[in-house]
Amino acid sequence: MSVPSLALLRWQFDLTWSLFEYHLERLDPADFLWEPAPHCWSVRQSTDGTWTPDWADTEPDPVPVPTIGWLTWHVGWWWTVTMDHLRGGSARQRTAVAWPGAGEPTVAWLRGLRTEWLGLLDQLSDNDLDRIATFPWPDQTDHTVTHTVGWVNSELMKNVAEIGQLRLLRAARTDRDGPAARPWADTEEATTAPTGRGAVFSSHGEP
């Protein structure tokens, strides 16, 4: 018995999201900004209370380790832009996608994006799925909207695994509020994250 492509992709998405929920339900607000290494990308709070993700216009070498806060912003950013493209409207700029903050605000934001995504999938016809994709691939691609839906599943699966691993690493430390929260903080290797805000690198979602 054959399974329609969208039904299979929806099943795959639901499977990935069930793993995400496992971690979302267990995330502590302090998990979001925990920095597991001196070379880290995170989200930084400005004096006006808004949060700005670390960024670079070209992929850094070595690639910084992202925090859970950075990864959750990243998921919200690429997912928001994907939906903008599928609706045929103007895609929001990276700087227009704001991180809500550690804990429940971000968890609620991500769950809201899931609801929005499923509603969009329900609206896609077979003709829509066969249209040439406008994201995340460059112009003149032969990939279709169906490929975009599959890419969302793959990208989400990767980011969920990264978030889950960071949560487990922090949870495995016995001193959650002391030096264990930033194990390198008192060493000579401790550095300040780059102040430049730039482009996402290929290992975290750029096509």
The 8 nearest C-alpha neighbors of each residue, nearest first, counted from 0:
[[1, 2, 3, 7, 4, 6, 5, 10],
 [0, 2, 3, 4, 7, 6, 5, 8],
 [1, 3, 4, 7, 0, 6, 5, 8],
 [4, 2, 6, 5, 7, 1, 8, 0],
 [3, 5, 7, 6, 8, 2, 145, 9],
 [6, 4, 8, 7, 3, 9, 145, 148],
 [7, 5, 9, 3, 8, 4, 10, 2],
 [6, 8, 10, 4, 5, 9, 11, 2],
 [9, 7, 5, 11, 10, 6, 12, 4],
 [8, 10, 12, 6, 11, 7, 5, 13],
 [11, 9, 7, 13, 8, 12, 6, 14],
 [12, 10, 8, 14, 9, 13, 7, 15],
 [11, 13, 9, 15, 14, 10, 152, 16],
 [14, 12, 16, 10, 15, 11, 17, 9],
 [13, 15, 11, 17, 12, 16, 10, 18],
 [16, 14, 12, 18, 13, 17, 156, 11],
 [15, 17, 19, 13, 18, 14, 12, 20],
 [16, 18, 20, 14, 19, 15, 13, 21],
 [19, 17, 21, 16, 15, 20, 22, 14],
 [20, 18, 16, 22, 21, 17, 159, 23],
 [21, 19, 23, 17, 22, 18, 24, 16],
 [20, 22, 18, 19, 24, 23, 17, 25],
 [21, 23, 25, 20, 19, 24, 163, 26],
 [24, 22, 20, 26, 25, 21, 19, 106],
 [23, 25, 22, 21, 26, 20, 106, 19],
 [26, 24, 22, 23, 27, 21, 20, 166],
 [27, 25, 23, 24, 22, 30, 28, 166],
 [26, 28, 30, 29, 25, 102, 31, 101],
 [29, 27, 102, 101, 30, 31, 26, 103],
 [28, 30, 27, 31, 32, 33, 101, 102],
 [31, 29, 27, 33, 28, 32, 26, 166],
 [30, 32, 68, 67, 29, 101, 33, 28],
 [33, 31, 68, 30, 66, 29, 34, 67],
 [32, 34, 30, 31, 180, 35, 66, 29],
 [33, 35, 36, 181, 66, 32, 39, 37],
 [34, 36, 181, 33, 182, 37, 39, 66],
 [37, 35, 38, 34, 39, 183, 64, 181],
 [36, 38, 189, 190, 39, 183, 188, 35],
 [39, 37, 63, 36, 64, 192, 190, 40],
 [40, 38, 64, 63, 65, 37, 36, 192],
 [39, 41, 65, 53, 63, 64, 66, 192],
 [40, 42, 69, 66, 53, 52, 65, 68],
 [41, 43, 52, 51, 69, 50, 53, 68],
 [44, 42, 51, 50, 52, 45, 41, 53],
 [43, 45, 50, 49, 48, 51, 46, 42],
 [46, 44, 48, 47, 49, 50, 43, 51],
 [45, 47, 48, 44, 49, 50, 43, 51],
 [46, 48, 45, 49, 44, 50, 51, 43],
 [47, 49, 45, 46, 44, 50, 100, 43],
 [50, 48, 45, 44, 47, 51, 46, 97],
 [49, 51, 44, 43, 42, 98, 45, 48],
 [50, 52, 43, 42, 44, 53, 49, 45],
 [53, 51, 42, 41, 54, 69, 43, 50],
 [54, 52, 196, 40, 41, 42, 195, 51],
 [196, 197, 53, 55, 198, 195, 52, 199],
 [197, 56, 54, 198, 196, 57, 195, 58],
 [55, 57, 197, 198, 58, 54, 196, 199],
 [58, 56, 55, 59, 198, 200, 197, 199],
 [57, 59, 200, 60, 55, 56, 62, 199],
 [60, 58, 62, 61, 57, 63, 55, 200],
 [61, 59, 62, 58, 63, 57, 200, 38],
 [60, 62, 59, 63, 38, 58, 64, 39],
 [61, 63, 60, 59, 64, 58, 200, 38],
 [64, 62, 39, 38, 40, 65, 61, 59],
 [63, 65, 39, 40, 38, 62, 66, 36],
 [66, 64, 40, 39, 69, 41, 63, 70],
 [65, 67, 69, 68, 41, 34, 32, 40],
 [66, 68, 31, 70, 69, 162, 71, 32],
 [67, 69, 31, 66, 71, 70, 32, 41],
 [70, 68, 41, 66, 72, 67, 71, 42],
 [71, 69, 73, 67, 72, 68, 74, 66],
 [70, 72, 74, 68, 73, 69, 67, 75],
 [73, 71, 75, 69, 98, 70, 74, 76],
 [72, 74, 70, 76, 71, 75, 69, 77],
 [75, 73, 71, 76, 72, 77, 78, 70],
 [74, 76, 72, 78, 73, 77, 79, 71],
 [75, 77, 73, 79, 74, 78, 96, 72],
 [78, 76, 80, 79, 74, 75, 81, 73],
 [79, 77, 81, 75, 80, 76, 74, 82],
 [80, 78, 76, 82, 81, 77, 75, 83],
 [79, 81, 83, 77, 82, 78, 90, 91],
 [82, 80, 78, 84, 83, 79, 77, 85],
 [81, 83, 85, 79, 84, 80, 86, 78],
 [82, 84, 80, 90, 86, 81, 88, 85],
 [85, 83, 87, 81, 82, 86, 90, 88],
 [86, 84, 82, 87, 83, 81, 144, 88],
 [85, 87, 83, 84, 88, 82, 119, 81],
 [88, 86, 84, 85, 83, 89, 90, 82],
 [89, 87, 83, 86, 84, 90, 85, 82],
 [88, 90, 91, 83, 87, 84, 86, 80],
 [89, 91, 83, 80, 84, 88, 92, 81],
 [92, 90, 80, 95, 89, 93, 83, 96],
 [91, 93, 95, 94, 90, 96, 80, 76],
 [92, 94, 95, 96, 91, 76, 80, 97],
 [93, 95, 92, 96, 97, 91, 51, 52],
 [96, 94, 92, 93, 97, 91, 76, 98],
 [97, 95, 94, 93, 76, 98, 92, 91],
 [98, 96, 95, 99, 50, 94, 72, 51],
 [97, 99, 72, 100, 50, 96, 105, 51],
 [100, 98, 105, 104, 97, 101, 108, 50],
 [101, 99, 98, 105, 104, 102, 50, 68],
 [102, 100, 28, 31, 105, 104, 103, 68],
 [101, 103, 28, 104, 105, 106, 27, 100],
 [102, 104, 106, 105, 107, 101, 28, 100],
 [105, 103, 107, 99, 106, 102, 100, 108],
 [104, 106, 108, 107, 99, 103, 100, 102],
 [105, 107, 103, 109, 108, 104, 110, 102],
 [106, 108, 110, 104, 105, 109, 103, 111],
 [109, 107, 105, 111, 106, 110, 104, 112],
 [110, 108, 112, 111, 106, 107, 105, 113],
 [111, 109, 113, 107, 112, 108, 106, 114],
 [110, 112, 108, 114, 109, 113, 107, 115],
 [111, 113, 115, 109, 110, 114, 116, 108],
 [112, 114, 110, 116, 111, 115, 117, 109],
 [115, 113, 111, 117, 112, 116, 118, 110],
 [114, 116, 112, 118, 113, 117, 111, 119],
 [117, 115, 113, 119, 118, 114, 112, 120],
 [118, 116, 120, 114, 119, 115, 113, 121],
 [117, 119, 115, 121, 116, 120, 114, 122],
 [118, 120, 116, 122, 117, 121, 115, 123],
 [121, 119, 117, 122, 123, 118, 116, 5],
 [120, 122, 118, 119, 123, 117, 124, 116],
 [123, 121, 119, 120, 124, 118, 117, 127],
 [124, 122, 120, 127, 121, 128, 119, 125],
 [123, 125, 127, 126, 128, 122, 121, 120],
 [124, 126, 128, 127, 129, 123, 130, 5],
 [125, 127, 129, 124, 128, 130, 123, 144],
 [128, 126, 124, 130, 125, 129, 123, 144],
 [127, 129, 144, 145, 125, 126, 130, 124],
 [128, 130, 126, 127, 143, 144, 125, 131],
 [131, 129, 127, 143, 128, 144, 132, 126],
 [132, 130, 143, 142, 144, 141, 129, 133],
 [131, 133, 143, 144, 134, 142, 130, 147],
 [132, 134, 84, 135, 131, 136, 138, 137],
 [135, 133, 136, 132, 81, 84, 147, 137],
 [134, 136, 206, 133, 137, 147, 81, 132],
 [135, 137, 134, 206, 133, 140, 138, 132],
 [138, 136, 140, 139, 135, 134, 133, 206],
 [137, 139, 140, 136, 133, 134, 132, 141],
 [140, 138, 137, 141, 136, 131, 133, 142],
 [139, 141, 142, 138, 137, 136, 131, 132],
 [140, 142, 131, 143, 139, 132, 138, 136],
 [143, 141, 140, 132, 146, 131, 144, 147],
 [142, 144, 131, 132, 146, 145, 130, 129],
 [143, 145, 128, 132, 147, 146, 130, 131],
 [146, 144, 128, 148, 143, 147, 149, 129],
 [147, 145, 149, 143, 144, 148, 142, 150],
 [146, 148, 144, 150, 149, 145, 151, 132],
 [149, 147, 145, 151, 150, 146, 144, 152],
 [148, 150, 146, 152, 147, 151, 8, 145],
 [151, 149, 147, 153, 152, 148, 154, 146],
 [152, 150, 154, 148, 149, 153, 155, 147],
 [153, 151, 149, 155, 150, 12, 154, 156],
 [154, 152, 150, 156, 151, 155, 157, 149],
 [155, 153, 151, 157, 156, 152, 150, 158],
 [154, 156, 158, 152, 157, 153, 151, 159],
 [155, 157, 153, 159, 154, 158, 15, 152],
 [156, 158, 154, 160, 155, 159, 153, 161],
 [157, 159, 161, 155, 160, 156, 162, 154],
 [158, 160, 162, 156, 161, 157, 19, 155],
 [159, 161, 163, 157, 158, 162, 164, 156],
 [162, 160, 158, 164, 159, 163, 165, 157],
 [163, 161, 159, 165, 160, 164, 67, 158],
 [164, 162, 160, 166, 161, 165, 22, 159],
 [163, 165, 167, 161, 166, 162, 160, 168],
 [166, 164, 168, 162, 167, 163, 169, 161],
 [167, 165, 163, 169, 164, 168, 170, 162],
 [166, 168, 170, 164, 165, 169, 171, 163],
 [169, 167, 165, 171, 166, 170, 164, 172],
 [168, 170, 171, 166, 167, 172, 165, 180],
 [169, 171, 167, 172, 168, 166, 175, 173],
 [170, 172, 168, 169, 167, 173, 166, 175],
 [173, 171, 170, 169, 174, 175, 179, 168],
 [172, 174, 175, 171, 170, 179, 169, 176],
 [175, 173, 179, 177, 176, 172, 180, 178],
 [176, 174, 180, 177, 173, 179, 172, 169],
 [177, 175, 174, 180, 178, 179, 29, 173],
 [176, 178, 179, 174, 180, 175, 181, 182],
 [179, 177, 180, 181, 182, 176, 174, 184],
 [180, 178, 182, 181, 174, 177, 175, 172],
 [179, 181, 178, 175, 177, 176, 182, 33],
 [180, 182, 179, 184, 178, 183, 34, 35],
 [183, 181, 179, 178, 184, 180, 35, 36],
 [182, 184, 186, 181, 185, 189, 37, 36],
 [185, 183, 181, 189, 186, 182, 178, 37],
 [186, 184, 183, 187, 189, 182, 178, 188],
 [187, 185, 188, 183, 184, 189, 182, 37],
 [186, 188, 189, 185, 190, 183, 184, 37],
 [187, 189, 186, 190, 37, 183, 184, 185],
 [190, 188, 37, 184, 187, 186, 183, 185],
 [191, 189, 37, 188, 192, 38, 187, 184],
 [190, 192, 193, 189, 37, 38, 194, 39],
 [191, 193, 39, 194, 40, 190, 38, 53],
 [194, 192, 195, 191, 53, 54, 40, 196],
 [193, 195, 196, 192, 53, 54, 191, 55],
 [196, 194, 193, 54, 55, 197, 53, 56],
 [54, 197, 195, 53, 55, 194, 52, 198],
 [55, 54, 198, 196, 56, 195, 199, 53],
 [197, 199, 56, 55, 54, 200, 57, 196],
 [198, 200, 205, 203, 54, 201, 197, 204],
 [199, 201, 58, 203, 202, 205, 198, 204],
 [200, 202, 205, 203, 204, 206, 199, 58],
 [201, 203, 200, 204, 205, 62, 199, 58],
 [204, 202, 201, 200, 205, 199, 158, 73],
 [203, 205, 201, 202, 206, 154, 200, 199],
 [204, 206, 201, 200, 199, 203, 202, 135],
 [205, 135, 204, 136, 201, 137, 200, 134]]
